[in-house]
């Protein structure tokens, strides 16, 4: 059995529509998980938390969003062994 630990996941921007109040959830992550694999688990967690999530546009938004830990933006290959909090940062547009 792979050990796991709780990580707080915070949601910003368009993802806030799935929450009332604080836009965050706790996720149990196994040791050695990469940020890319965590993104898939976050999508599954959102589906359980809110049945409206499986919209294709929202899954695409999750795929395009950046994951960040407490200090930096993560690449999909970064492991999350020491991460205590993740943030989902949707792309923004501006001018």
C-alpha positions as CSV (number, residue, x, y, z in Angstrom):
1,X,0.0,0.0,0.0
2,X,1.4,3.4,-1.0
3,X,1.5,6.0,1.8
4,X,-0.5,9.1,1.1
5,X,-1.0,12.5,2.8
6,X,-3.6,15.2,2.7
7,X,-3.0,18.2,0.4
8,X,-5.2,21.3,0.4
9,X,-6.2,22.2,-3.2
10,X,-7.3,25.8,-3.7
11,X,-9.3,26.9,-6.8
12,X,-9.3,30.3,-8.5
13,X,-11.1,32.1,-11.3
14,X,-13.7,30.1,-13.2
15,X,-13.4,27.1,-10.8
16,X,-15.0,29.1,-8.0
17,X,-18.4,28.6,-9.5
18,X,-18.3,25.0,-8.1
19,X,-18.1,26.1,-4.5
20,X,-20.1,28.0,-2.0
21,X,-17.8,29.8,0.4
22,X,-14.1,28.7,0.4
23,X,-13.0,27.3,-3.0
24,X,-10.8,24.6,-1.7
25,X,-10.8,20.8,-1.1
26,X,-8.6,18.3,0.6
27,X,-7.1,15.5,-1.6
28,X,-5.2,12.4,-0.5
29,X,-2.1,12.2,-2.7
30,X,0.1,9.1,-2.8
31,X,3.8,9.5,-2.4
32,X,5.7,10.1,-5.7
33,X,2.7,11.5,-7.6
34,X,3.5,14.0,-10.3
35,X,1.7,17.3,-10.8
36,X,0.3,15.9,-14.1
37,X,-1.2,12.9,-12.3
38,X,-2.5,15.1,-9.6
39,X,-4.4,17.2,-12.2
40,X,-6.3,14.0,-13.2
41,X,-7.1,13.3,-9.5
42,X,-8.3,16.9,-9.0
43,X,-10.7,16.5,-12.0
44,X,-12.1,13.3,-10.4
45,X,-12.5,15.1,-7.1
46,X,-14.3,18.0,-8.7
47,X,-16.7,15.5,-10.4
48,X,-17.5,14.0,-7.0
49,X,-17.8,17.4,-5.3
50,X,-20.1,18.9,-8.0
51,X,-21.9,16.9,-10.6
52,X,-21.9,19.9,-13.0
53,X,-18.1,19.6,-13.4
54,X,-17.9,17.1,-16.3
55,X,-18.7,19.7,-18.9
56,X,-16.1,19.4,-21.7
57,X,-15.2,23.1,-21.5
58,X,-14.4,22.8,-17.8
59,X,-12.2,19.7,-18.3
60,X,-10.4,21.6,-21.0
61,X,-10.0,24.5,-18.6
62,X,-8.4,22.2,-16.0
63,X,-6.0,20.8,-18.7
64,X,-4.9,24.4,-19.6
65,X,-4.6,25.6,-16.0
66,X,-1.3,25.9,-14.1
67,X,-0.7,24.0,-10.9
68,X,1.3,25.8,-8.3
69,X,2.7,24.8,-4.9
70,X,3.4,27.2,-2.1
71,X,6.3,28.9,-4.0
72,X,6.2,28.2,-7.8
73,X,4.4,27.0,-10.9
74,X,4.8,23.3,-11.3
75,X,5.5,21.3,-14.5
76,X,3.5,18.2,-15.1
77,X,6.6,16.1,-14.3
78,X,7.3,17.6,-10.9
79,X,6.7,15.3,-8.0
80,X,4.6,16.5,-5.1
81,X,6.3,14.7,-2.2
82,X,6.8,17.9,-0.1
83,X,3.8,19.9,-1.2
84,X,1.2,20.8,1.4
85,X,-1.0,23.0,-0.7
86,X,-1.7,23.2,-4.5
87,X,-3.4,26.0,-6.3
88,X,-5.2,25.6,-9.6
89,X,-4.6,28.8,-11.7
90,X,-6.8,29.1,-14.8
91,X,-5.3,31.0,-17.7
92,X,-6.3,34.7,-17.8
93,X,-6.6,37.1,-20.7
94,X,-6.1,40.8,-20.6
95,X,-4.7,43.6,-22.5
